[in-house]
């Protein structure tokens, strides 16, 4: 409850800059099981979806979480959603990046789709 988030500056691939206090970047619609923060993301497309949360504070984190659970967060006036080929995120303060629940680095960072992905073999549906 005492965590002080640093403001983020997110630069989209069209040059647009968006400020916020949290962002989720993904190419899949589900996050943490059945939660869908980037509901229009599709890993078969060659792009990324980013959901930007523009307000800070513990109360807003609770409101955003409730909005995600209720599948209404994209209707909030302080939430922006974009589909991009790449983006850059920076912060003046020390800000960590997490992937799948683990810290994997810190800002600044650039996000894009890898040109060569991995091949996954799945069983046929019965």
C-alpha positions, 0 to 999 in steps of 0.5 A: 500500500505504500508502493510509489509507482514511477510515471511511465512514458510509452512511445508507440510505433507511430511516434505517439507518446502516452503517459501512465503508471502501468502497462501490460504488453501481450500477444495473447488475450489471457493473463494469469489464467482467465483474466484478459487484460489485452482481450483483442491480442492474438498470437497468430498476428504479427503485432502486440497489444498494450493496455495502459493504465493512466492513473496512480495510487492504490485505489486506482489499482483496485479499481483497475483490477475490479474492471479486469475481473468484470471485463470492463476496464477498457471502458474506463476513461483513464485506460488506453488500448493500442495494437502496435508492431513495437513500442518503447517504455521508459521511466525516470524511477527504477521500474521493473519488468515482469513476465509471467510473474517473474522479474526479467529486467527493468526499464527502459525497454523496447518490445517487439515480436521476434521475427523467428518464433518457436514451432509448437506441436500440439495434439489433434483434438479428439 
